């Protein structure tokens, strides 16, 4: 009986230690991921794209705000944010403060479900089922209009079910974006169309990387697709990786750089056909306030250095 008691106590202490690490340490251990992506025309100079996602910002999160503020020192050429910026009604001013030095750089954004609706307490086991999406859109509205106005007033392009184009360091960058597919707000019918041969780069953006959106982007000839939403699995198993993606993307692509083509499904990137799009999914910088833990999945931002295709 004494051995059983020791075992139970040992497991309890171990569990408490893991929970403490996940909630107090790793959740605030921000890291910058760097990727080189061969998507530019021959002879083009490298283009540095900073990708931010899933801050789920609360005004009290000063360390996160300071870390994002410091990213301006990277001197990116373009900034892309893929939604779930805020997590409270009073968070927009804090978010704009965090982004302040970056808002002078060309940028574009799409929205996520938590830019529309406040987070709610839910059973985490639901993330392992098909029923988790039913919880979305049932909580009080957040000040979405203030968020959009704040980002747009500083020059960032709103890609909510829109196409647009920017000139960045002499390169024509065509941008395509949809509203949050997790809420089924995406209107692909408004943005579908073949990539222009006059563009140096076609960059497609979505908050949640649902396969229907990725397939459409890839079929239209996007060179690079950028997404967030998955939190990289958020609570992962060391040596195994993500258990879920909170959408229909396979767990092997829960974060990082991979390839995508129409119907890719769970086929590994090593079998990508010629001309397949590049897909970068960020694990993001935050968590919902109702689930403030990360395990084996540090909060992150991504710096993508785009280089000529010949360097693939």
N, C-alpha and C positions, 0 to 999 in steps of 0.2 A: 504494500500500500504506500509505503514511504517513497519507493521508486516512482510510482505513478504520480504522486504529488509533486516530486521533483521535476518530472517530465512536463507536467502541466504548467508548473511555475516557469520552467525554462522556456516553454513555447510562448507563454504570456509575455515574459520579458523580451524575447526576441521579436514578437509581434509589435510590442510597444516601441522598441528601438527602430524597427523598420518604418512604422507610422511616423515617429518623430523625425526621422531622416527625410521622409517623403514630404512631410508637411512644413517643416521648419528650415531644412537645408536645401535639398535639391530643387524645391519649388522656386527658390530665389537664386539658384546658381546659373545665371544667364550666360549664354555662350553664343558666339558668332560662328556660323558654319560658312565655309567658303567652297564654291563650286566653279569649275570652268566649263562653259557650255559652248560648243562649236556650232553657232547658228548664223554668223555674219558672212557677208560676201567676202570674196578674196580681196585682200589688200586693206580691209577696214581696220581701223584702230580698235583696240579692246574697249568695250562698253561695260561700265560697272553698274549693276542693278541691285539696289538694296530692297529686300523683301521683308516686310513686317506683317505679322498676322496674329490674331487671337490674343490681344493684350488683355481683354476682359478687365479693363482698368477700373479701379476704385480710387477715389481721391487720396486716400490714406497711403497708397502704395508708392511711397517716395523713392524707394530704391529702384523700382522698375522704371519710374519716370526718369530718374537720373541716368540710368543705363541707356534708355532709348535716346535721351538728349545727347549722350556722348557719341552716338553713332554718326553724328554729323562730321566728326573728325575723319571718317572714312572717305569723305568727299565723293559720294556716289554721283553718277551721271543721271540716274533715274531712280525714283522711289515708287514701289508698288505696295499697297496695303490691301490685304484680302479679307478684311472684315472682322467682326466680333471685337470691335475696338473698346467698347464700354460695358460696364456691368452695373451702373447705377444712374439714377436720374440726374445727379449732380456731377457726373464724371466728364462731361464734354470740355469744360475749361481746363481741367487737368490734362486731358488728352492733347488738346491743342498746345498746351505748354510743353508737353513731352516731345511733340513733333515740331516745335517752333523753329529750330535751326534747320530742319529738313524741308520745311515748307517753302524755302527759297529755291529748292531744287525741283526740276520738272518731276511731276508725279501723277499717279492715277490710283483710283480706289474702287472697290466694290463693297457691298454690305453683307453682313452675316446676320443670322437670326437674333443674336444678342446685341445687334445695333437697333433692332426693332422692339424686342421684348425682354423684360427683366428676367433674370435667372430664377429658378424655383428649386426647392428641395425635392429630390427624387431618389428612389431606390437605385443605387448604382448597378445592381444586377440587371436592371432593364436595358443597360447598354449592351448586354450580351444577347438580347432578343431583338425581334423585329418590331417591337412595340414602342421603342424609345422615341421615335419620331412623333408619336401621338401627343407627347408632352409639349411640343413646340407650339408657340403662338397662343398659349392659354393664360399668360401672365400680363401684368400691366405694361402699357406701351412706354418705351423710352423716348427721349427727345431726338428722334432720328433727323428731323428737319434741321435742328440746330447743328448736329454733327455734319450733315451734308453741306450746310451753308458755311460752317467754319472751315472745312477743308477746301471747298470750292472757291471761297473768297480769297484764298491764298494762291490760287492758280492750279490746284490739282484737278485732274479730269475725272469727272464722275462717269464710270463705265457701267452704271446700272441699266442693263439691257440696251447698251449703246455701243456704237463703233466711233472711233476718233483716230486722229493721227497727230504725232508730235515729231518735230525735228530735234534730234539729240546728237550733239557733236557732229553735225553734218549728215547724219543718217536719218532716213525716213523710217519711223517706227509706227506701224499701223497697230492700233489697240482694239481689242474686242472684249466685251465683258457682259456678264449676265448678273441679275439679281440672285439672291440666295436659293440654290436648288434644294437645300434642306427644307425650306418652307414651300417649295414648288412655286417660287416667284420668278423663276427663270423663264424668259421668253426668247427661246432660240430662234423663233420665226422672225424676230425683229433684227437679228444680227447675223443670220446665216448668209454665206456668200463666199465664193472662192477668194483666196488671198490674192492681192494685187501684185502683178509682176513688177510694178514700179516701187514696191516697198523693199527696203533693205532688211526689214525684220517684221514679221507678224507675230505679235505677242498677245496671247489670249489669257484672260483672267477670270477666275471664279472663286467664290468662297469655299463651297463644298465640292470636292472632286467626284461627283457622281458620274458614272460611266456614260450616261446619255449625253452629258455635256462634253466630256473629254472626247467621245467618239465624233461628235459634231465638229468640234474645233479641229481635230486631227484630219477629218475628211475634207474640211475646207482649206487645209494647207497651212495651219499655224505652225510656226517654227518652234515656239516655246510656249508651254502652258504653265501657269503659276496658280497654286491653290493653297489653302490652309485647312481649317476646320477639324482635322483629325486629331490634333494635339499629339501626333505621333503615336497614338495609342494611350498616352498619358500615364497609365500604369502598365508597365511592360515587365516581362520576365527576363532577367539577365541571361544572355546567351540564346534567347529565343526571339524576343522582340514583342511587337504589338499583338494584343489579343483581339482588338477591335479597331475599326476606323470610323465608326459612327456614320457610315454611309456604305455604298456597295463597292467601294474600292478595296482591292485585296490588301491584306495586311503587309505583304512584302513591299508595298509602295506607300506605307503609312507616313513616311517622311523621307526626305532626301531626293536625289536625282535619279530618274529612270527614263525609259522610253514609252511612248504610247502611240497606238494606231487603232483605227476602228476595229472593234471586236477583240482588243488585246486581252481583256479579262484578266486572268491570273497567269498568262503566258509570260515567262521571264523576258527581261529586256534583251538578253543575249540572243533572242530569236526575233528581234525586231526587223521588219522589212526595211529596205532602202527608202529613205524619205520619211521615216517615222518621226513624229514630233518628240521633243524633249519635254519631260514633265518634272517640275520641281514642286514638292509638297513640303510646306514648313510645319514643324511641330508646334510653332507658335510660342508666345511669350507668357501666356497666362493659363489660368484655369477658371472655371466658374467659381464664384465665391462659395457656393454650396458644396464644392468638391475640391478643396484646396490642397491637393496632393499631386506629386509627380514621382514616379519611381522608374529608374533606368531609362529616363527620357527627359533630359534637361530642357528647360525653356530656351528657345533659340530665335535668332534672326538669321537671315541668309544673305550673303553677298555673292552674287552671281557675276562672274567675269565672262562676258560674252566675247568670243573670239571667232575668227574665220572658220568656215566649215572644213577647210583643208586640214585643220589641226585635230579633227576627230580621231 
